[in-house]
C-alpha cells in the first residue's frame, strides 16, 4: 500500500549524502529544501533547481530509491509548476 507523501524540512546528514550521491548525474544544480519518506527505501526531495548559478530557478521533485544493497539512485524527476 502506498501512502501520501508528507514533506518535512528536516533532512538528516545521511539523507543529504544519499541525495547528493544519487543525484550527481541529474545534470543541473539541485538544492533540497524538503523530504518525504516511505518504507526507508523511497524518498522524495523537493528541490530548487537551476541549470547553473545564473539561470532562473525552478522547483523539482527528485524521487530516490535506496535499496538495501547497492547505491541509491534517482527514479523520477517531477517538475512543479509553482508561481511565487
LUMLUM-206845 format. One record per atom (N, C-alpha, C, CB): z, y, x; residue number from 1; residue in three letters. Coordinates in nm, 2 decimals, padded with zeros to 4 digits. Glycine has a CB too. Layout:
+--------+--------+--------+-----+-----+
!      Z !      Y !      X !   k !   r !
+--------+--------+--------+-----+-----+
!      Z !      Y !      X ! NUM ! Ala !
...
+--------+--------+--------+-----+-----+
END
This chain:
+--------+--------+--------+-----+-----+
!      Z !      Y !      X !   k !   r !
+--------+--------+--------+-----+-----+
!  00.00 ! -00.12 !  00.08 !   1 ! Unk !
!  00.00 !  00.00 !  00.00 !   1 ! Unk !
!  00.00 !  00.12 !  00.09 !   1 ! Unk !
!  00.12 !  00.00 ! -00.10 !   1 ! Unk !
! -00.09 !  00.22 !  00.06 !   2 ! Unk !
! -00.09 !  00.34 !  00.13 !   2 ! Unk !
! -00.02 !  00.45 !  00.06 !   2 ! Unk !
! -00.24 !  00.39 !  00.15 !   2 ! Unk !
!  00.05 !  00.53 !  00.13 !   3 ! Unk !
!  00.13 !  00.64 !  00.08 !   3 ! Unk !
!  00.07 !  00.77 !  00.11 !   3 ! Unk !
!  00.27 !  00.63 !  00.14 !   3 ! Unk !
!  00.11 !  00.87 !  00.04 !   4 ! Unk !
!  00.06 !  01.01 !  00.06 !   4 ! Unk !
!  00.11 !  01.05 !  00.20 !   4 ! Unk !
!  00.12 !  01.11 ! -00.04 !   4 ! Unk !
!  00.02 !  01.13 !  00.27 !   5 ! Unk !
!  00.06 !  01.18 !  00.40 !   5 ! Unk !
!  00.15 !  01.30 !  00.38 !   5 ! Unk !
! -00.07 !  01.22 !  00.48 !   5 ! Unk !
!  00.26 !  01.30 !  00.43 !   6 ! Unk !
!  00.36 !  01.41 !  00.42 !   6 ! Unk !
!  00.37 !  01.47 !  00.56 !   6 ! Unk !
!  00.50 !  01.37 !  00.36 !   6 ! Unk !
!  00.34 !  01.60 !  00.58 !   7 ! Unk !
!  00.33 !  01.66 !  00.71 !   7 ! Unk !
!  00.46 !  01.73 !  00.74 !   7 ! Unk !
!  00.22 !  01.76 !  00.72 !   7 ! Unk !
!  00.50 !  01.72 !  00.87 !   8 ! Unk !
!  00.62 !  01.78 !  00.93 !   8 ! Unk !
!  00.58 !  01.85 !  01.06 !   8 ! Unk !
!  00.73 !  01.68 !  00.95 !   8 ! Unk !
!  00.65 !  01.96 !  01.09 !   9 ! Unk !
!  00.61 !  02.03 !  01.21 !   9 ! Unk !
!  00.68 !  01.99 !  01.34 !   9 ! Unk !
!  00.65 !  02.18 !  01.19 !   9 ! Unk !
!  00.77 !  01.89 !  01.32 !  10 ! Unk !
!  00.84 !  01.84 !  01.44 !  10 ! Unk !
!  00.76 !  01.72 !  01.50 !  10 ! Unk !
!  00.99 !  01.80 !  01.41 !  10 ! Unk !
!  00.70 !  01.75 !  01.61 !  11 ! Unk !
!  00.62 !  01.65 !  01.68 !  11 ! Unk !
!  00.70 !  01.61 !  01.81 !  11 ! Unk !
!  00.47 !  01.70 !  01.72 !  11 ! Unk !
!  00.73 !  01.48 !  01.83 !  12 ! Unk !
!  00.81 !  01.44 !  01.94 !  12 ! Unk !
!  00.72 !  01.45 !  02.07 !  12 ! Unk !
!  00.87 !  01.30 !  01.92 !  12 ! Unk !
!  00.79 !  01.44 !  02.18 !  13 ! Unk !
!  00.71 !  01.44 !  02.31 !  13 ! Unk !
!  00.62 !  01.32 !  02.32 !  13 ! Unk !
!  00.81 !  01.45 !  02.43 !  13 ! Unk !
!  00.67 !  01.20 !  02.27 !  14 ! Unk !
!  00.60 !  01.08 !  02.28 !  14 ! Unk !
!  00.47 !  01.09 !  02.19 !  14 ! Unk !
!  00.68 !  00.96 !  02.24 !  14 ! Unk !
!  00.49 !  01.14 !  02.07 !  15 ! Unk !
!  00.38 !  01.16 !  01.98 !  15 ! Unk !
!  00.28 !  01.26 !  02.03 !  15 ! Unk !
!  00.43 !  01.21 !  01.84 !  15 ! Unk !
!  00.33 !  01.36 !  02.09 !  16 ! Unk !
!  00.23 !  01.46 !  02.15 !  16 ! Unk !
!  00.15 !  01.40 !  02.27 !  16 ! Unk !
!  00.31 !  01.58 !  02.21 !  16 ! Unk !
!  00.22 !  01.32 !  02.35 !  17 ! Unk !
!  00.15 !  01.25 !  02.46 !  17 ! Unk !
!  00.04 !  01.15 !  02.40 !  17 ! Unk !
!  00.25 !  01.17 !  02.55 !  17 ! Unk !
!  00.08 !  01.08 !  02.29 !  18 ! Unk !
! -00.01 !  00.98 !  02.23 !  18 ! Unk !
! -00.13 !  01.06 !  02.18 !  18 ! Unk !
!  00.06 !  00.91 !  02.12 !  18 ! Unk !
! -00.11 !  01.17 !  02.11 !  19 ! Unk !
! -00.22 !  01.26 !  02.06 !  19 ! Unk !
! -00.31 !  01.30 !  02.17 !  19 ! Unk !
! -00.16 !  01.38 !  01.98 !  19 ! Unk !
! -00.25 !  01.35 !  02.28 !  20 ! Unk !
! -00.33 !  01.41 !  02.39 !  20 ! Unk !
! -00.42 !  01.30 !  02.45 !  20 ! Unk !
! -00.24 !  01.46 !  02.50 !  20 ! Unk !
! -00.36 !  01.18 !  02.47 !  21 ! Unk !
! -00.44 !  01.07 !  02.53 !  21 ! Unk !
! -00.55 !  01.02 !  02.44 !  21 ! Unk !
! -00.35 !  00.96 !  02.57 !  21 ! Unk !
! -00.52 !  01.01 !  02.31 !  22 ! Unk !
! -00.62 !  00.96 !  02.21 !  22 ! Unk !
! -00.73 !  01.06 !  02.19 !  22 ! Unk !
! -00.55 !  00.93 !  02.08 !  22 ! Unk !
! -00.70 !  01.19 !  02.19 !  23 ! Unk !
! -00.80 !  01.29 !  02.16 !  23 ! Unk !
! -00.87 !  01.35 !  02.28 !  23 ! Unk !
! -00.73 !  01.40 !  02.08 !  23 ! Unk !
! -00.85 !  01.30 !  02.40 !  24 ! Unk !
! -00.91 !  01.36 !  02.52 !  24 ! Unk !
! -01.06 !  01.37 !  02.51 !  24 ! Unk !
! -00.86 !  01.29 !  02.64 !  24 ! Unk !
! -01.13 !  01.28 !  02.44 !  25 ! Unk !
! -01.27 !  01.28 !  02.43 !  25 ! Unk !
! -01.33 !  01.33 !  02.30 !  25 ! Unk !
! -01.32 !  01.14 !  02.45 !  25 ! Unk !
! -01.25 !  01.41 !  02.23 !  26 ! Unk !
! -01.30 !  01.46 !  02.10 !  26 ! Unk !
! -01.40 !  01.57 !  02.12 !  26 ! Unk !
! -01.18 !  01.52 !  02.02 !  26 ! Unk !
! -01.39 !  01.65 !  02.23 !  27 ! Unk !
! -01.50 !  01.74 !  02.26 !  27 ! Unk !
! -01.47 !  01.89 !  02.22 !  27 ! Unk !
! -01.62 !  01.70 !  02.20 !  27 ! Unk !
! -01.34 !  01.92 !  02.18 !  28 ! Unk !
! -01.31 !  02.05 !  02.15 !  28 ! Unk !
! -01.16 !  02.07 !  02.19 !  28 ! Unk !
! -01.33 !  02.09 !  02.00 !  28 ! Unk !
! -01.12 !  02.20 !  02.19 !  29 ! Unk !
! -00.98 !  02.23 !  02.22 !  29 ! Unk !
! -00.90 !  02.21 !  02.09 !  29 ! Unk !
! -00.96 !  02.38 !  02.27 !  29 ! Unk !
! -00.79 !  02.13 !  02.10 !  30 ! Unk !
! -00.71 !  02.10 !  01.99 !  30 ! Unk !
! -00.56 !  02.14 !  02.02 !  30 ! Unk !
! -00.72 !  01.95 !  01.95 !  30 ! Unk !
! -00.50 !  02.20 !  01.92 !  31 ! Unk !
! -00.35 !  02.22 !  01.93 !  31 ! Unk !
! -00.29 !  02.17 !  01.80 !  31 ! Unk !
! -00.33 !  02.38 !  01.95 !  31 ! Unk !
! -00.21 !  02.06 !  01.81 !  32 ! Unk !
! -00.15 !  02.00 !  01.69 !  32 ! Unk !
! -00.04 !  02.09 !  01.65 !  32 ! Unk !
! -00.10 !  01.86 !  01.72 !  32 ! Unk !
! -00.03 !  02.12 !  01.52 !  33 ! Unk !
!  00.08 !  02.20 !  01.46 !  33 ! Unk !
!  00.16 !  02.13 !  01.36 !  33 ! Unk !
!  00.01 !  02.32 !  01.39 !  33 ! Unk !
!  00.12 !  02.01 !  01.31 !  34 ! Unk !
!  00.20 !  01.93 !  01.22 !  34 ! Unk !
!  00.16 !  01.78 !  01.23 !  34 ! Unk !
!  00.18 !  01.98 !  01.07 !  34 ! Unk !
!  00.24 !  01.69 !  01.19 !  35 ! Unk !
!  00.22 !  01.55 !  01.20 !  35 ! Unk !
!  00.26 !  01.48 !  01.07 !  35 ! Unk !
!  00.29 !  01.49 !  01.32 !  35 ! Unk !
!  00.19 !  01.37 !  01.03 !  36 ! Unk !
!  00.23 !  01.28 !  00.92 !  36 ! Unk !
!  00.22 !  01.14 !  00.98 !  36 ! Unk !
!  00.13 !  01.30 !  00.80 !  36 ! Unk !
!  00.31 !  01.06 !  00.94 !  37 ! Unk !
!  00.32 !  00.92 !  01.00 !  37 ! Unk !
!  00.31 !  00.82 !  00.89 !  37 ! Unk !
!  00.45 !  00.91 !  01.08 !  37 ! Unk !
!  00.25 !  00.70 !  00.92 !  38 ! Unk !
!  00.26 !  00.59 !  00.83 !  38 ! Unk !
!  00.27 !  00.46 !  00.91 !  38 ! Unk !
!  00.13 !  00.58 !  00.74 !  38 ! Unk !
!  00.37 !  00.38 !  00.89 !  39 ! Unk !
!  00.39 !  00.25 !  00.95 !  39 ! Unk !
!  00.40 !  00.25 !  01.10 !  39 ! Unk !
!  00.28 !  00.16 !  00.91 !  39 ! Unk !
!  00.44 !  00.36 !  01.16 !  40 ! Unk !
!  00.45 !  00.37 !  01.31 !  40 ! Unk !
!  00.32 !  00.33 !  01.38 !  40 ! Unk !
!  00.56 !  00.29 !  01.36 !  40 ! Unk !
!  00.21 !  00.32 !  01.31 !  41 ! Unk !
!  00.08 !  00.29 !  01.38 !  41 ! Unk !
! -00.03 !  00.39 !  01.34 !  41 ! Unk !
!  00.04 !  00.15 !  01.35 !  41 ! Unk !
! -00.01 !  00.46 !  01.23 !  42 ! Unk !
! -00.11 !  00.55 !  01.18 !  42 ! Unk !
! -00.05 !  00.69 !  01.17 !  42 ! Unk !
! -00.17 !  00.51 !  01.04 !  42 ! Unk !
! -00.13 !  00.78 !  01.23 !  43 ! Unk !
! -00.08 !  00.92 !  01.24 !  43 ! Unk !
! -00.19 !  01.02 !  01.20 !  43 ! Unk !
! -00.02 !  00.95 !  01.38 !  43 ! Unk !
! -00.15 !  01.13 !  01.14 !  44 ! Unk !
! -00.25 !  01.24 !  01.12 !  44 ! Unk !
! -00.19 !  01.36 !  01.18 !  44 ! Unk !
! -00.28 !  01.25 !  00.97 !  44 ! Unk !
! -00.27 !  01.43 !  01.26 !  45 ! Unk !
! -00.22 !  01.55 !  01.32 !  45 ! Unk !
! -00.30 !  01.67 !  01.26 !  45 ! Unk !
! -00.24 !  01.55 !  01.47 !  45 ! Unk !
! -00.24 !  01.77 !  01.20 !  46 ! Unk !
! -00.31 !  01.89 !  01.16 !  46 ! Unk !
! -00.32 !  01.98 !  01.29 !  46 ! Unk !
! -00.23 !  01.96 !  01.04 !  46 ! Unk !
! -00.44 !  02.02 !  01.32 !  47 ! Unk !
! -00.46 !  02.09 !  01.44 !  47 ! Unk !
! -00.54 !  02.22 !  01.42 !  47 ! Unk !
! -00.54 !  02.00 !  01.54 !  47 ! Unk !
! -00.52 !  02.31 !  01.51 !  48 ! Unk !
! -00.61 !  02.43 !  01.52 !  48 ! Unk !
! -00.71 !  02.39 !  01.63 !  48 ! Unk !
! -00.53 !  02.56 !  01.56 !  48 ! Unk !
! -00.84 !  02.40 !  01.59 !  49 ! Unk !
! -00.95 !  02.35 !  01.68 !  49 ! Unk !
! -01.04 !  02.47 !  01.71 !  49 ! Unk !
! -01.02 !  02.24 !  01.61 !  49 ! Unk !
! -01.09 !  02.46 !  01.83 !  50 ! Unk !
! -01.20 !  02.56 !  01.87 !  50 ! Unk !
! -01.28 !  02.50 !  01.98 !  50 ! Unk !
! -01.14 !  02.70 !  01.92 !  50 ! Unk !
! -01.41 !  02.54 !  01.99 !  51 ! Unk !
! -01.50 !  02.48 !  02.09 !  51 ! Unk !
! -01.45 !  02.52 !  02.23 !  51 ! Unk !
! -01.64 !  02.53 !  02.07 !  51 ! Unk !
! -01.40 !  02.64 !  02.24 !  52 ! Unk !
! -01.34 !  02.69 !  02.37 !  52 ! Unk !
! -01.24 !  02.80 !  02.33 !  52 ! Unk !
! -01.45 !  02.74 !  02.47 !  52 ! Unk !
! -01.18 !  02.86 !  02.43 !  53 ! Unk !
! -01.08 !  02.96 !  02.41 !  53 ! Unk !
! -01.13 !  03.09 !  02.35 !  53 ! Unk !
! -01.00 !  03.00 !  02.54 !  53 ! Unk !
! -01.26 !  03.11 !  02.36 !  54 ! Unk !
! -01.32 !  03.24 !  02.30 !  54 ! Unk !
! -01.39 !  03.21 !  02.16 !  54 ! Unk !
! -01.43 !  03.29 !  02.39 !  54 ! Unk !
! -01.40 !  03.09 !  02.12 !  55 ! Unk !
! -01.46 !  03.05 !  01.99 !  55 ! Unk !
! -01.36 !  03.07 !  01.88 !  55 ! Unk !
! -01.52 !  02.91 !  01.99 !  55 ! Unk !
! -01.42 !  03.10 !  01.76 !  56 ! Unk !
! -01.33 !  03.11 !  01.64 !  56 ! Unk !
! -01.25 !  02.97 !  01.61 !  56 ! Unk !
! -01.41 !  03.15 !  01.51 !  56 ! Unk !
! -01.13 !  02.98 !  01.57 !  57 ! Unk !
! -01.05 !  02.86 !  01.54 !  57 ! Unk !
! -01.07 !  02.81 !  01.40 !  57 ! Unk !
! -00.90 !  02.89 !  01.56 !  57 ! Unk !
! -01.06 !  02.68 !  01.38 !  58 ! Unk !
! -01.07 !  02.61 !  01.25 !  58 ! Unk !
! -00.95 !  02.52 !  01.24 !  58 ! Unk !
! -01.21 !  02.54 !  01.24 !  58 ! Unk !
! -00.92 !  02.47 !  01.12 !  59 ! Unk !
! -00.82 !  02.37 !  01.10 !  59 ! Unk !
! -00.89 !  02.23 !  01.09 !  59 ! Unk !
! -00.74 !  02.40 !  00.97 !  59 ! Unk !
! -00.83 !  02.13 !  01.14 !  60 ! Unk !
! -00.89 !  02.00 !  01.15 !  60 ! Unk !
! -00.77 !  01.90 !  01.14 !  60 ! Unk !
! -00.97 !  01.98 !  01.28 !  60 ! Unk !
! -00.80 !  01.79 !  01.07 !  61 ! Unk !
! -00.70 !  01.67 !  01.07 !  61 ! Unk !
! -00.76 !  01.57 !  01.17 !  61 ! Unk !
! -00.68 !  01.62 !  00.93 !  61 ! Unk !
! -00.68 !  01.52 !  01.26 !  62 ! Unk !
! -00.72 !  01.42 !  01.35 !  62 ! Unk !
! -00.64 !  01.30 !  01.32 !  62 ! Unk !
! -00.71 !  01.46 !  01.50 !  62 ! Unk !
! -00.70 !  01.19 !  01.27 !  63 ! Unk !
! -00.63 !  01.06 !  01.24 !  63 ! Unk !
! -00.63 !  00.97 !  01.37 !  63 ! Unk !
! -00.69 !  00.99 !  01.12 !  63 ! Unk !
! -00.51 !  00.92 !  01.40 !  64 ! Unk !
! -00.50 !  00.84 !  01.52 !  64 ! Unk !
! -00.43 !  00.71 !  01.48 !  64 ! Unk !
! -00.41 !  00.91 !  01.63 !  64 ! Unk !
! -00.49 !  00.60 !  01.54 !  65 ! Unk !
! -00.43 !  00.47 !  01.52 !  65 ! Unk !
! -00.37 !  00.43 !  01.66 !  65 ! Unk !
! -00.54 !  00.36 !  01.48 !  65 ! Unk !
! -00.25 !  00.38 !  01.65 !  66 ! Unk !
! -00.17 !  00.34 !  01.77 !  66 ! Unk !
! -00.14 !  00.19 !  01.76 !  66 ! Unk !
! -00.04 !  00.43 !  01.79 !  66 ! Unk !
! -00.22 !  00.10 !  01.81 !  67 ! Unk !
! -00.20 ! -00.04 !  01.80 !  67 ! Unk !
! -00.08 ! -00.08 !  01.88 !  67 ! Unk !
! -00.32 ! -00.12 !  01.84 !  67 ! Unk !
! -00.02 ! -00.20 !  01.85 !  68 ! Unk !
!  00.10 ! -00.24 !  01.92 !  68 ! Unk !
!  00.06 ! -00.27 !  02.07 !  68 ! Unk !
!  00.15 ! -00.37 !  01.86 !  68 ! Unk !
! -00.06 ! -00.31 !  02.10 !  69 ! Unk !
! -00.11 ! -00.33 !  02.23 !  69 ! Unk !
! -00.23 ! -00.25 !  02.25 !  69 ! Unk !
! -00.13 ! -00.48 !  02.26 !  69 ! Unk !
! -00.24 ! -00.18 !  02.37 !  70 ! Unk !
! -00.36 ! -00.10 !  02.40 !  70 ! Unk !
! -00.34 !  00.04 !  02.37 !  70 ! Unk !
! -00.48 ! -00.15 !  02.32 !  70 ! Unk !
! -00.43 !  00.13 !  02.41 !  71 ! Unk !
! -00.41 !  00.27 !  02.39 !  71 ! Unk !
! -00.44 !  00.31 !  02.24 !  71 ! Unk !
! -00.50 !  00.34 !  02.48 !  71 ! Unk !
! -00.38 !  00.43 !  02.21 !  72 ! Unk !
! -00.41 !  00.49 !  02.08 !  72 ! Unk !
! -00.55 !  00.55 !  02.08 !  72 ! Unk !
! -00.30 !  00.60 !  02.04 !  72 ! Unk !
! -00.61 !  00.56 !  01.96 !  73 ! Unk !
! -00.75 !  00.62 !  01.96 !  73 ! Unk !
! -00.77 !  00.69 !  01.83 !  73 ! Unk !
! -00.85 !  00.51 !  01.98 !  73 ! Unk !
! -00.86 !  00.79 !  01.83 !  74 ! Unk !
! -00.89 !  00.86 !  01.71 !  74 ! Unk !
! -00.98 !  00.78 !  01.62 !  74 ! Unk !
! -00.97 !  01.00 !  01.75 !  74 ! Unk !
! -00.94 !  00.78 !  01.49 !  75 ! Unk !
! -01.02 !  00.70 !  01.39 !  75 ! Unk !
! -01.10 !  00.80 !  01.30 !  75 ! Unk !
! -00.93 !  00.61 !  01.31 !  75 ! Unk !
! -01.05 !  00.92 !  01.28 !  76 ! Unk !
! -01.13 !  01.01 !  01.19 !  76 ! Unk !
! -01.10 !  01.16 !  01.23 !  76 ! Unk !
! -01.08 !  01.00 !  01.04 !  76 ! Unk !
! -01.20 !  01.24 !  01.21 !  77 ! Unk !
! -01.19 !  01.38 !  01.22 !  77 ! Unk !
! -01.22 !  01.44 !  01.08 !  77 ! Unk !
! -01.28 !  01.44 !  01.33 !  77 ! Unk !
! -01.13 !  01.51 !  01.02 !  78 ! Unk !
! -01.14 !  01.56 !  00.89 !  78 ! Unk !
! -01.13 !  01.71 !  00.89 !  78 ! Unk !
! -01.04 !  01.50 !  00.79 !  78 ! Unk !
! -01.24 !  01.79 !  00.87 !  79 ! Unk !
! -01.23 !  01.93 !  00.87 !  79 ! Unk !
! -01.15 !  01.98 !  00.74 !  79 ! Unk !
! -01.37 !  02.00 !  00.87 !  79 ! Unk !
! -01.08 !  02.09 !  00.76 !  80 ! Unk !
! -01.01 !  02.15 !  00.65 !  80 ! Unk !
! -01.07 !  02.29 !  00.63 !  80 ! Unk !
! -00.85 !  02.17 !  00.68 !  80 ! Unk !
! -01.11 !  02.31 !  00.51 !  81 ! Unk !
! -01.17 !  02.44 !  00.47 !  81 ! Unk !
! -01.06 !  02.53 !  00.41 !  81 ! Unk !
! -01.29 !  02.43 !  00.38 !  81 ! Unk !
! -00.99 !  02.60 !  00.50 !  82 ! Unk !
! -00.88 !  02.69 !  00.45 !  82 ! Unk !
! -00.91 !  02.83 !  00.50 !  82 ! Unk !
! -00.74 !  02.64 !  00.51 !  82 ! Unk !
! -00.90 !  02.92 !  00.40 !  83 ! Unk !
! -00.91 !  03.06 !  00.44 !  83 ! Unk !
! -00.77 !  03.12 !  00.45 !  83 ! Unk !
! -00.99 !  03.14 !  00.33 !  83 ! Unk !
! -00.75 !  03.19 !  00.56 !  84 ! Unk !
! -00.62 !  03.25 !  00.58 !  84 ! Unk !
! -00.63 !  03.40 !  00.56 !  84 ! Unk !
! -00.57 !  03.22 !  00.73 !  84 ! Unk !
+--------+--------+--------+-----+-----+
END
